[in-house]
């Protein structure tokens, strides 16, 4: 029996939405969800470009701007910080305004930092002015949180790894896209205002397309209780820690890679841009693959092995940095970007699976279990996404301190290596280790819940 089509009201609101119903999903759900996914990706993609535009703009800013390498690392750190903080309110804005409505608003808001940067981008502008205008660009980081929360509600659990990975990966490509556009602008002897001028009309187009083609889900209600419940759950903060290691690495390296090449290896802005875009591009494109692998083998397993690989790559980076080998350094840095992208996909797939497993462990079944898992996973995504982005702040501050203390990024890489080892230990201990004491009834019940996490 084919499920009825979703009922609608004015303003492109969908009243009935049940993606776990196979008949509903095949009849109408998949088509509507896919359409919303693609236009969500577009808006998030441009949001990432605006958020990370200062990682490119600082490469344009030569000696005539009067900024030291430490100033530039501080500037990009603060932009990253704002992007992390705004992810929390952006997550809950979807339930307040509706996914479509908030996508229109959040896309339109991107005009503010872009136009402001266009106005002040010239030699003679004070560092404090650049810093305040740069902080505005942080709102582009919030688009990720609202987009992921919105798309999480559209797709069934069995499809979330791929859908969330595709949504996030398409957005992450915005990092590489603005670097490629910058490469073309520099190659054409253009300046930073030319780069900003390209993005202003694109922002308008993204907002208009969201208005014409996206939908709001009436089933997604504002639930402050869900936020409180998610904040009280230990797994929200454990996954936040693990996401610092994956997404924090991706966004932190995206901001810092070009500056490391110019400061440590003496590359010109044009030479650095030729090298920097490949890492974010591949790391973004591989994120859906991480989600798909997690759908098949379990996110915890993929995440565990991914941290082993990230630690190995970082070890090689330390050697390349000490030996001042640019080819080895760039090659392994690109590999590290790819691994961070895979980990982004696998860790985010774990979130809905963990809360679904907790719902089943509590004795909930059927739609009740699905609704409980969706409620808490959607609320936790904003917190986890915000914490993960804070990792990017830490990476840029670590590079800043490393260059101030040692004149290179080697000290920062040593710190990152230790952190990846800690992430590996947490993943194994919480989600994959078999607990002892299964002979006791209560312990056996807890063991059953913990063992199920290996499949998330």
C-alpha angles and dihedrals in degrees: 000000000000116000116238120258117264114270118237139202131196119299094042094286119160111211100188122046125162111156092170088067104092093206093050092046095051095041101049113331100080094049094049094043092050092050092051090046095057096048090044088054091053094053093043090047092058090043090058090048092053092044093052098036091104090061084065099035092058088059089059091050104091130177091294088071092059097225123141123215088255090054091053094048089049091050094052091044092057092047088053091048094055090047089055096047097048091054090079098059091037090059093058094039088077091065092044099047105016127256096268094043094049092047089057092048097044092046092050091050089063087076090071099066093035096053091041092053090048089055099051103032102116138097113276095042110127122249090240090057092050089048095052093045090046090054089061090061088064090081087074087070091060093064089074094060096048092044094051093047091049096047092044088064094051100056134064119245093255090058100040098094093057096037096047091043092051092046094049094039093052088051094046089055085071087077092059093038095061089047091053091047088049089051090055092046093049090045089054090050091249126148135230092273090061089055092050092046090059093057100048095074091040090059091054091050093050092052092047094050091050089053093051102040112024131085139213120229113222088197090069103082130179105262116178088178090064091054091051092046092049092048090052094050114096092215091064090062095039090054089044088058093049092046089055086063095051110028093025087058093047097050095036093052090044090059095040107037097084093046092050090053094049096043102037102029101029096238119162118239090258093049092046093050091051087059105035103059096065096066098053090041095055092038089055097045093050095051094088087050089057089052093048092049089050090051089055106035104019127271094246093058094047091046092050095053091042091059090051089054092046091053091050092049091048090052090056090047090057090054092046091049093051092046092045090229106161097186093051092042095052094042095052093041088057089050089052090053090052092050092048088053092051090049092049090058096045097045094049091049088056093062101071090037093054094051091044089053090049090051091053091046088056090057097256117143141188120352091352091061092045092050092048092049093046092048095054097036092053092050094046094051093073093051093044093046091050093049091047092053089052085066087067089057090052093050094052092046090048091053090047092053093043092054091045092050104033107012092240142061095252095102091053092052091054089055091048091051091055091048093052089052089054091049090053091052093049093048092051096043097047105033109021110026115102108234122229127232099055091151090077112082096228093045090049091054091050091046091055091054093046094047090053089061089071087072098050 
